[in-house]
Amino acid sequence: MIIPPPRAMSPIRRKTNSCSQLASLDKNNALREIKLRLSYLQGKSTTMSVIAHQTEKEWISANKKSNKECHKHRLRVQLSNMQTDLRMHICEHIIRVLQHQKDVNQK
């Protein structure tokens, strides 16, 4: 029995064929990976929910801490501005008092 030689494919057809095979392999691998992840996550759903809850608590705690720090910073800025205003007010007052004393002494 004589076996006929395999037909030669053109280079373009070979590339197209191998690309489609790779694409289907990639798709199959991706689907398999998704299924594995889903089964893993379904088995670990209680653990995941506990972790998510802990993460949410940590986020809330960090958010509160950040808000407190922002509030403290705003208070420091206000205090600094008030101190500057107070210094200006005191200087103006001293100038007025000295001017008044000078006027009184001249009379």
C-alpha positions as CSV (number, residue, x, y, z in Angstrom):
1,M,0.0,0.0,0.0
2,I,1.4,3.3,-1.0
3,I,0.9,6.3,1.3
4,P,0.6,9.5,-0.6
5,P,2.9,12.3,0.6
6,P,1.3,15.0,2.7
7,R,0.1,18.0,0.7
8,A,2.3,21.0,1.2
9,M,0.6,24.1,2.6
10,S,1.4,27.6,1.5
11,P,3.2,29.7,4.2
12,I,0.3,32.0,4.6
13,R,-2.2,29.2,5.1
14,R,0.2,27.6,7.7
15,K,0.4,30.9,9.7
16,T,-3.3,31.3,9.6
17,N,-3.9,27.8,10.7
18,S,-1.4,28.0,13.6
19,C,-2.8,31.3,14.7
20,S,-6.3,30.0,14.9
21,Q,-5.1,27.0,16.8
22,L,-3.2,29.3,19.3
23,A,-6.2,31.5,19.7
24,S,-8.5,28.5,20.5
25,L,-5.8,27.2,22.9
26,D,-5.6,30.6,24.6
27,K,-9.4,30.8,24.8
28,N,-9.6,27.3,26.3
29,N,-6.9,28.1,28.8
30,A,-8.6,31.3,29.8
31,L,-11.9,29.5,30.3
32,R,-10.2,26.7,32.3
33,E,-8.5,29.4,34.4
34,I,-11.8,31.2,35.0
35,K,-13.5,28.0,36.0
36,L,-10.7,27.1,38.4
37,R,-10.8,30.5,40.0
38,L,-14.6,30.4,40.3
39,S,-14.5,27.0,42.1
40,Y,-11.7,28.3,44.3
41,L,-13.7,31.4,45.2
42,Q,-16.9,29.6,45.8
43,G,-15.1,27.3,48.2
44,K,-13.5,30.2,50.0
45,S,-16.6,32.5,50.0
46,T,-16.8,32.7,53.8
47,T,-13.1,33.4,54.1
48,M,-13.4,36.1,51.4
49,S,-16.3,37.8,53.1
50,V,-14.5,37.8,56.4
51,I,-11.4,39.3,54.7
52,A,-13.6,41.9,52.9
53,H,-15.2,42.8,56.2
54,Q,-11.8,43.2,57.9
55,T,-10.6,45.3,54.9
56,E,-13.7,47.5,55.1
57,K,-13.1,48.0,58.9
58,E,-9.5,48.9,58.2
59,W,-10.6,51.3,55.5
60,I,-13.1,53.0,57.8
61,S,-10.5,53.3,60.5
62,A,-8.0,54.8,58.1
63,N,-10.6,57.2,56.8
64,K,-11.5,58.3,60.3
65,K,-7.8,58.8,61.2
66,S,-7.2,60.8,58.0
67,N,-10.3,63.0,58.8
68,K,-8.9,63.6,62.3
69,E,-5.5,64.6,60.9
70,C,-7.1,66.9,58.4
71,H,-9.2,68.5,61.1
72,K,-6.1,69.0,63.3
73,H,-4.2,70.5,60.4
74,R,-7.1,72.9,59.7
75,L,-7.1,73.9,63.4
76,R,-3.4,74.5,63.4
77,V,-3.7,76.7,60.3
78,Q,-6.6,78.7,61.9
79,L,-4.6,79.1,65.1
80,S,-1.6,80.3,63.1
81,N,-3.7,82.8,61.3
82,M,-5.3,83.9,64.6
83,Q,-1.9,84.4,66.1
84,T,-0.8,86.5,63.2
85,D,-3.9,88.6,63.4
86,L,-3.5,88.9,67.2
87,R,0.1,90.1,66.8
88,M,-1.0,92.7,64.2
89,H,-3.8,93.8,66.6
90,I,-1.4,94.1,69.5
91,C,1.1,96.1,67.4
92,E,-1.6,98.4,66.2
93,H,-2.8,98.9,69.8
94,I,0.7,99.6,71.1
95,I,1.2,102.2,68.3
96,R,-2.1,103.9,69.2
97,V,-1.3,103.9,72.9
98,L,2.2,105.3,72.3
99,Q,0.7,107.9,69.9
100,H,-1.8,108.9,72.6
101,Q,0.9,109.2,75.3
102,K,2.9,111.3,72.9
103,D,-0.1,113.6,72.3
104,V,-0.9,113.8,76.0
105,N,2.8,114.7,76.8
106,Q,2.9,117.4,74.2
107,K,-0.1,119.3,75.7
